Amino acid sequence: MRSNEVAKLAGVTVRTLRHYHQLGILPEPPRSANGYRDYPAADVARVLRVKRLASLGFPLARIGEVLEDMDAPASSAAAALDDLDRELALEIERLEEQRRTIAALRTENLDPTLPVRFARILSMLPGVSSLADASPADRTALVVAGHLYNDDELDELERVVGRIANDDLIEAFEQLNARIESLRPDAPEEERDALAQQTLDALAPVIACFDAANWLRPSTDRERFLDEIAFRDYNDAQQDVYNRVEAGIEAAMTARVEAERRPDTPQMRPS
């Protein structure tokens, strides 16, 4: 039989037969004098067996080995079927978890391009229900952060966002951010210093939520990349204000750690 006849009889395509040849699970018959390959009946039976095993869930890459074991004297397919059953059980568990995630995304109206926990944290902020509410630069930073933050960083972010939402600080932060964004590159020292101090004063309730260990260790490549995204479009004065704010936060973290080391000082924990 020619390849198109085998394919039609077995309910596959000629391309599938070629793929079976490439994987080594179907012998490739030599070409006859007229240039066509002539498949014996045994090859048709093998294609049907391969198709059946594939429909059960066996990966094509394993089917050759499975058939070889099954065709050996005194052999049994029990072991192969047991392995397949375990693999399918794990796959079903994975799919069920995916369905639970999809259900949560739909029920809570979360952004499906973000990890669920990060999307939930983002949704805690008033007026920020999805990435569509953020500026293009902020959207980029949020996507990268959402996928790269580890559990400790997410813990801290959750505390910070919760404090911002509960203390109704979002409007004050938006006003400060607008002032920073309108800062001219040649803004005088007094204006920069005052704006940085006002930002630190507004951040005081949030700074209490920070984990000092996250602020006092050396920055990671991931964090430097996030900073690069966040500050890419800032002018020198804007960057200077943010540098001063960051230095102020680090100073507060250092003071907290030093205070906690004193034997007569109660241990402070992020609130």
Buried (B, 14 or more C-beta within 10 A) or exposed (E): BBBEEBBEEBEBEBEBBBBBBEEEBBEBBEEEEEEEBEBEEEBBEBBBBBBEBBEEEBEBEBBBEBBEEEEEEEEEEEEBEEEBEEBEEEEEEEEEEEEEBEEEBEEEEBBEEBBBBBBBBBBBBEEBBBBEEBEEBBBBBBBBBBEBBEEEBBBBBBBBBBBBBEEEBBEBBEEBEEBBEEBEEEBEEEBBEEBBBBBBEBBEBBBBBBBBEBBEEEEEEBBEBBBEBBBEEBEEBBBBBBEBBBEBBBEBBEEBBEEEEEEEEEEEEBE
